[in-house]
Amino acid sequence: MSLHPSPIGQIPVETARVARAAFPHGTVITRLRDEFPALYCDEDFGALYPRRGQPGLAPRRLALVTVFQFLEHLSDRQAADAVRSRIDWKYALGLELVDRGFHFSVLTEFRGRLLAGHAESLLLDKMLERFKTRGLIKPRGRQRTDSTHVLGAIRDLHLLELVTETMRATLNEVAAVAPQWLCGIAEPVWFKRYARRAEDWRLPGGSQEKREAFAQQVGADGFALIDALEGESAPRSAREVPMLATLRQVWQTHFERVSGGPPRWRNQLPPVGERIQSPYDPQMHYSTKRGLEWSGYKVHVTETCDHNAVHVITHVETRPAMEPDMSATAMIHARLAARGMLPAEHFVDSGYVDAELLVASQRDHGVSLQGPVRGLSTWASRAGHGYDLPNFSIDWERKQVTCPQGKVSVGWTEVRDSAGHPRIHARFGRADCGNCEARPLCTPAKEARRAVYFHPRDEYEALNAARERMHDLEWQKQYRVRAGVEGTLSQGVRAFGMRRSRYIGQAKTALQQIFAAVSINARRVVGWIDEQPHAATRISRFMRLAPWPS
């Protein structure tokens, strides 16, 4: 279908009359139409549609339907039914009362166009542009970020289930494109072994020897299929099935070939967070955080938090579950810079902060990264006594370090750590350390001389400044604003379905999280315009009786 731009148009008179009679005070959906009649325009989606061909449905209406769908946590079928039957939806979409709507599969196609055009954040970007024009977003204000886990839409599999189901899934894909060739190379026992979905109760039970033998047989079957698909007789269509790459990766991770014998499990496996958990969603990974375990993804939500202003979500970043929060900080700032929505102060928790980010955020974007930094992890800090890095004085111009006993370092070398980040290695002389009376306070080694590792000057000073401000009562008071983002995550999880992915794959999951954020923004902005106060943290009746302030 092609895009034929059309004017926003007026709401049909009969639709408006009936809607106002049915909802005299309005709903979130009708108020959104009243306040932002041009929230989305057909021209916003021009790059996603061809200019010639059969006219399609107005993409601005499909965008609004998507917002309403996530606003009320509806499925595609329920959203299509709401377009046909609900007066407030017809009013907001500018449709006649007798409009018959569309088939629910159109919403799937619309999401597919967003993904194919790499326009996943288009609905959020255009919404924020309209909010900025309305003056609802303060330039260079304050923003805050936090993350939460997202459960994948696919069942997590243990090792034997994983390899068996991967083999079954590959056979199914090859059977769809080259059935005759597959019948020629498949062993008769395969039709029994991989006929049904791999579940633990269907796999061999009893002794560990039986399960080990079954795993070896599955491994041998997988290598046989891979060899056959790599042979010259294999059809091109069979060699190009997507599941073949997953089969190779799973087998490379879990099996090793043994000359003259069956395959065996590998003794050394990659960290569990880096392994595939299911062949149907290879991007879904296992992770754990503070005792919580899940398989899926992680979503980072950034929102404004200025006083006396509406709090709207400005960015949503969906990342693999096992990646640390710190890996998303620079990406968040880059995306906010592209939207022209960088804050002056960005409040985060310690997981988003390190010395390099403190410097880079200020240098590259003029953003003051506000968050606690982690303490030193050395034997002295763990023991609670001894000389740690703050006890040493650094002369940056002379490239020398002086220890608490007044001894000066004899070496200064610029090195890189295991992650490739620049560090400085300063070492002291053997004669100074060997005869020092304070040696037990400096190093637990008996014969080694002391050496210190630290960041380059700008990072070192930024890190120390961040550690000092953590003890400032005024900063602690300002930092309390960060806690509000946890309420946003709670709202997204409880009312907008952010906890569990509706779709398979990271790209589609990221699209879902953006739709949820857009819907949260719609509800908040309408509430702000209608002068609804910010919700306060609920306190139980019992805690209200506490003798101290809660």
Helices and strands as residue ranges (DSSP letters): H 13-22, H 28-35, G 42-48, H 59-71, H 76-85, H 87-93, H 105-116, H 122-134, E 142-151, H 159-177, H 179-185, H 190-193, G 200-202, H 208-230, H 236-239, H 242-254, E 255-258, E 261-265, G 272-274, E 285-289, E 292-304, E 313-320, H 326-339, E 345-347, G 350-352, H 355-365, E 368-370, H 379-383, G 389-391, E 393-395, E 400-402, E 411-416, E 422-427, H 430-434, H 439-442, E 451-454, H 457-469, H 473-479, G 480-483, H 484-496, H 506-529, G 543-545
